[in-house]
């Protein structure tokens, strides 16, 4: 891995865009480079869009090369910095290659968002139905990929150091500070978990276990990497209406069924990829420098409610709408659960 200087690095690219009038204001993530795994569509696409809008250069890594290229092209058309790479991030060679690609292309690595998700059809079943093969494949996709991303991403963040122009200001503390300050603003890792890692559903053991493991992995990494100047947090999305779920709702559900989903959220709406992107951008900003090891629900309040109360509160609505249909009626096999 190497850090690029001058016009070859990210600052040089930003200067060139400024000359063309494409960047008009200082944004929270200007000068930073990010990797977003699974960033072609859905939640990952919303994250990639937001990070780019905040000024970061974004490498989108996805198994769907065509969609990844399309997303990066859209970002560039809007004046952002983005490129795409095909790959299965549960493989060690891909995890290493994506970090090398980001550093070679943008000169540094500051942000790693681990969102890649592809276990549809693998997660169904309890311990009695799940095969050993499905278990290992699911754990590789849901958990192993996060370990590999950090294993190769953290050294690149350390080599990169703080973004150009970063000024931590005086070492504060009412006069009691001594010695040199610890490393700061070296990097951010955001792991995308799920409300399914906080609250379990029946007969989906691989998915539920994997997402709960992401939460534990996040806290462990936060302890280990904090002294290096790297914060590690997780986001637990609720029901996010991605492109896939929008299609599934249209094919299987109806308006009454969708409103039933909305009524389960205190904010009375389901989520969007943009909602997750906004949370990720905040956690990657300097404003979140003292936040680490957090599993942040971005779920409109879904997970704070007493479940039995929700059932009783929705009973009348269900009785009044006997023809309602939800995306559940089509099964989980063809849509993103988040």
N, C-alpha and C positions, 0 to 999 in steps of 0.2 A: 504494500500500500504506500502511496506517496501523496504528499500534500502539494497541490499546484499553487503557483504564485501568479500575480499580475493578471493580464488579460485572459490567461488560460484557466484561472480559477473562477469561483462563483462571483467574487467582487468585480472581476473584469467583465463577466457576462452582464451583471447588473448595470455596470457603467454603460455598456453598449446599448442595453434596453433603454436606459435613461436618455441617451443621445437620440433615440428614436421616439422619445416622448411617451413610452409605454408605461413607465413607472412615475407616478405623479406625487406620491407621498410616502414617507417613511412608515413601514408597517412592522408589526410586532416580530415577525420572523425573517426580516430582510437579512441576507448574508448567511442564512442557515441552509443546510442541505438535509433532506429527509428521505427515508425509505418508507414506503407504505406497501405492506404485503397484502395481497388480495385487494388491490386498489383499483381494479378495472371498473367494477360496478358496485351497486348496493352501498352498504355502510362504508366500505373502503373507498369507493368512488367519492362519496361525500367528504370523507376525510382528506383525500388527495386534493379535491377542489378547494377546500378551506385553507389547507396549509399553503397551497400555491397563491391563493388570494391574499394571504398574510405575508407573502414575500419569500417563502421558502422555495428552493429548488427541489423538485420531487421526482424520485425514481419509483415508478409503479412496477411492482413485481407480481405477476399473476400467471396462472396456468392457461388463461385465455389470452393468447397473444394479440388477436385481432381487437378485442375489447380494450386491452391495455394500451395498444397503440392509438385507438380512437379516443380514449380518455386523455392521454397525454397530448394528442393533437388539439383537442378542444381547449385544454389549459393553455397551450402555446398560442392558439388563436385569440385567446382572451388577454394575452400579454404576460402570461406566467412562464415559469421555467419548469419543464417536465420532460421525462423520457420514460421508456417502457422496456421491460425485460420479461421474457417468458421463463417460468420455472416453478417447480414444486419445492416450496421452502421447508418441507419436512426432510429434504435431502441435504446432507452436510455440504456437498460440493456446490449446491445452489446457494445455500446460506453464505458461504464464503465468497462465491462469485458476485452476489448482489452487493456485498459490501465493497469489494474491489471495484465494481462498476461505478458505484456512487462516488467513491474517492477519485477514481480516474476521471470521471466526467465532471464532477463539481468541485474537486479539490479538497473535500472534507466530508465529515459525517457528524451531524448534530442530533438528529432525531430518528428514532426507529419506532414505527407504529406496526405492531404485529397483529394483523387482522385476518390473515388468510384463513379461509373456512371452506371445507369441502367434504363434509361427512354425511351428506344426505344419503339415506339408505343404509348407512352403517350404524346409526345410533339406536335404531328401534330394537326393543326387547330388554328384558330383565337379565339377570345373571344366568337364568335358566335357558334363555333363547340365544343370547349373544355368543357367537363363535370366538374362539381364540384369535383367529385371523382378523375378524372385524375389530376386536378389542385392540390389537396391536396397531392396525392401520389407523383407527380413530385416535389413539393416544399419540401416535406420531404426528398427525395433523393438528391436533388440539394442544399438545403439550411439548413434544419434542422440538417442534419448530420454534417455539419461544426460547427454549434453551439454546438452540443453535444460533438464532439471531443475536442473542446477547453475547454468546461466546466469541463471535467474529465481529460484531458491531462495536462492542466496548473498546477493544484496542484501537480501532479506527477513530473513535471519539476522543480517546486520550491523545493520540497523535495530532488530531486536528486542533485540540485546545479550544479555548473560548472563541466566539466569533470575533472577527476583526472589529476593532473599535469598542469592544466591551469594556465598560468601566464600572467596577463594583462599588466605587466610592470609598470613603474612609471605612476602616475596620471599626464598626460601631460597637458600643456596649457600655456606655456611661463611664468610660475611663478604666474599666477593669480588664479589657482585652490585653493579651500579651502574645508575643510571637507573631508568626506569619498567619494570615487567614487560610482556611482550608481551600482546596480547589472548588471553584464554583462555575456554573454554566458550561460544564464540559459536555453534557449530553442529557437527553431525555429519552426514556423508553416508555411507550404506552402500549399495554397489552389489552386487547379487546376481549373481555369476558362476556358475561350475559347475566340477566336476572336468573337464568337457569343454573348459575353457579352459586346463587344465594338461596333460591327456593327450588326444590326439586319437583319434577313431574314424573308420573309413573311410566314404566316400561321404556325408558330412554337412558339406560345406565351409562353407555359410553359417553354421550354428550354431557349429561349432568356431571359425571365424574370428571371429565376433561375440563369443563369450565370451572368447577370447584378447584381443581388442581392449578389452573391459571391464577386464581386468586392467591393461593399459597405461594406459588412461584414468584408472583409479583412482590409479595411482602418480603420473601427471602432475598430477592435481588435488591430490593430497596435497602436492606441492612448491609448487604455486601458491597454495593456500588456507591452508597452515599458518601463514604470517605473519599471516593474518587471524583466527586463533583457531578455525579450522575443521579438524577431522580428517576424512580420507577413507579408508575401508577397503572391502574387498570380501570377500564370503563365497563360497566354492566348495562348494556342497552335493554330496553323493554321491547315491545312489539314495534319494529321499524318497518314502515311500508316502503320497501325497496322496489326496484323494477320488477324483480321476480314475484314478490308478494302482491304488488299492484296487479300483475297479470293473473295470479292465482285467485285473488279476490274477485276479479272481473269474471273469471271463468267459473268459479265455484260459489262464491258468496253472493249476497244481495245487500241492499241498503240497510235493511233492518238488522241483518247479521253484523254488518260493519259497525253500526251504531252500538250494538251490544258490546263489541270490543272497546269502543270509545268509552262507554259507561263504566268500564272497569278501572279507568284512570281518573284520579282526582282532578286532573287538568282537563278532562273530558275530550281528549284526542289521543290518537296514537302518534308514534314518533316518525321522524324522517331521518335520512342519512345526514342532513344538514345539522340536526340536533347533536348528533355524535361528533361531527366535524367541529362544531363550535366548542364543545368540551375539550376535545383533543388540542385545539389551537391554544386554549387557555392554559392547559397543563404543560404545553411546550414553551410558553412565554416566560419572561423574566418575572412576571407577577406571581407565578406559581413556584418560585425557586425554593420555598420552604415547605412544599407539599410533596410527600413521598410515602409510598407504601399504602396508598389509599385505593380502595375499590369503590369507585364512584358510580352509583346507579344513575343512569340517564334514562329514566323510565316513567316520567310524569307522575311519580308517586305510587306506582303500582305495588312496589314491594314493601311499602310501609303500612299496608292495610291488614286488618284482621280478616282472614280469608272467609270465614263462615259468615261474617256480616255482609260481604260482597254478594254471596249466594242469595241470602235472604232479600237484599235490596234489589237484586236483578230478577227475582222470581216473578214479580208482577209484569215486568216488561216482556219476559219470555212468554208468559201466558197470553199476553195481549198481542203477540206477534208469532203465532204458531207456524207461519211459513218462513221464518227467518233461516238463512243459510250462511254459514261462516266458511272461511278457508279450511277449517278443521275437517269439514265434510269431505274434502278432497284428499285428506291425509297429509303427512308432512313431507312425503317423498320428493315433491317437485318445487319446494320453496324454501327460502331462508327463514329460519325460525325467529331470528332476532327482529 
